[in-house]
Amino acid sequence: MKKIKIVTLIIIIFLSANLVQANNKDVTISNVDLANGCLTTIDVHITENIAKQEDLIIDYDYGKIRKEGVIMNVYYSNILARAQWTDFPSPNNIYLMPSSILLPVKRWIKNGIQTNGMWWVRVVLFKNGTC
């Protein structure tokens, strides 16, 4: 009986680790220092794994947002794995907070973005200061 519990625990740990790795593959974040600012690019691969979430919350620590603001552009791609980007038709319901960004994944899917692995959403943020 103890062996069954141990094997079950090992399987659960293994599956949990795989889910975390899948999330890391679905979201890519890069930061580049530019003169007096920081350019952050967040790429979200819209997959079945991402579609399981109502909203995607990404850590983005920028406590100065209340006083200094940030410039944000949103794009999507559904051709040749990010080879061509198009302005996102309506980037509403994306919430930028002092410590995170909320992306409404379920709403995007409801509005036509598919979870077949061809679709990407890119959020580009430019803020004052260094990365």
Residue pairs with C-beta under 8 A, 6 or more apart in sequence:
19 49
22 47
22 49
23 49
23 50
25 45
26 44
26 45
26 47
26 49
26 50
27 42
27 43
27 44
27 45
27 50
27 56
27 58
28 42
28 43
28 45
29 40
29 41
29 42
29 43
29 58
30 40
30 41
31 38
31 39
31 40
31 41
31 131
32 38
32 39
32 41
32 131
33 39
33 130
33 131
34 126
36 128
36 129
37 126
37 127
37 128
37 129
38 126
38 127
38 128
38 129
38 130
38 131
39 124
39 125
39 126
40 60
40 124
40 125
40 126
40 127
40 131
41 122
41 123
41 124
41 125
42 58
42 60
42 101
42 122
42 123
42 124
42 125
43 82
43 120
43 121
43 122
44 50
44 56
44 103
44 105
44 120
44 121
44 122
44 123
45 117
45 119
45 120
46 105
46 108
46 109
46 113
46 114
46 115
46 117
46 119
46 120
46 121
47 115
47 117
48 115
50 56
50 105
50 115
51 105
51 106
51 109
51 115
53 105
53 106
54 105
54 106
55 102
55 103
55 104
55 105
55 106
56 102
56 103
56 105
57 100
57 101
57 102
57 103
58 100
58 101
58 103
59 99
59 100
60 96
60 99
60 100
60 101
60 125
61 98
61 99
62 70
62 96
62 98
62 99
62 127
63 98
63 99
64 127
64 128
64 129
65 96
65 97
65 98
65 127
66 98
68 127
68 128
70 96
70 125
70 126
70 127
71 125
71 126
71 127
72 91
72 94
72 96
72 123
72 124
72 125
72 126
73 87
73 123
73 124
74 87
74 88
74 91
74 94
74 121
74 122
74 123
74 124
75 85
75 86
75 87
75 88
75 121
75 122
75 124
76 85
76 86
76 88
76 113
76 119
76 120
76 121
76 122
77 83
77 84
77 85
77 86
77 119
77 120
77 122
78 113
78 114
78 118
78 119
78 120
79 118
81 118
81 120
82 120
82 122
85 122
88 121
93 104
93 107
94 101
94 102
94 103
94 104
94 123
95 101
95 102
96 125
101 123
101 125
103 121
103 123
108 121
109 115
113 119
113 121
